Amino acid sequence: MYKKIIIILILTLSIISIYFATQQQERKESPVKKFLEKNDPYIAFSLPSLKRGEINTKNFEGKVMFINFWATWCAPCKEEMPSMQALYNKINKKYPNQFKMLAVNIDTQDVPLTVQMYALNLKLEFPILLDTNGTIKDKYNTTGVPETFIVDKKGKIFKTYIGAVDWSNPKVYKDIEGLF
């Protein structure tokens, strides 16, 4: 009788040990998502755009990049778009061919028509990219929208902005201008 209990106990402990060892191995193999921080290399990507076909960020390496994740249903996104357009105009005028603003839309329904109407209503001229399946948003491990990554000429994250930003703010402009 005691032998049976000891054998059952040993088998149970063995099964539990194997289970926890397997779980530990899975945790080691599944990397924890990390937020992109200052000086991390940016993650290159290619996405379809509203007007310019497929856009690959590797074509803009060596330039300052402004990568903004947004959605048409996001009120703070709509709030910051006019100042983004103003920043786009101002920097492209002062530093032609040295700056690329990319607005990555994460909408999943009625794309691209909804996005196109949104862009027309707000008179947006910068490239709008469509991340309808969320692949790039996930690679950047965004926390929500809007979220913006400023990439320096060396391809490193200079700064991350979470939430709506007034891009016409002189301090924000000075930070970005310092990259040229």
Steps between C-alpha positions, in 0.01 A plus 500: 500500500777744596693406186200597283466835677872572463493403129193722439665784690824465300307488171295805597811697596670394177205619291489831687877547453475430128209745467688783674820429306302523176337827607838646592642399160205664320558824691866499397407446135230772495672838509333763713386791286711804569408860449725683258714743693745776420795371294330170411518432126175574322317205344492524120172415327312512174129583474252607232421870494190689396656674200856382439484119480718294735732707721812345654669691783840365393477754215509780758798387705738791552203736541312604812178298518178583681293181538153561642248224580139618489138406423201681351286421808757659736401853612852592627641389161266738319597774745872473420474457120488873410818570699663193339421644158644837604817330628529301178473819292744697717774237516475400134532866401805557722665158451388368161558127440630446854174419681233235455169506684308171490152472650427131559125443519389196700131491398374153413159571344396695189861572412617682284181696426450617860865602529494677164193706598661584835820618328304708249293667772811596696701590185785264594790493253749270672509128414235289670579131533249222566577243770163324482614179669702677773832335415711817521310636799582175679867509396524849650312375807285811511290568807216665308440789264628750430857397555797653319860389456762752389793324330834675452718487187691202641179295524475521878191590699551857619173544684161336549185701557197322646173684458407808300768764460483861390769475232504879468639529854840677468673257739382196303604666174842588642554138611426371150691779325807408707520174300585679173 
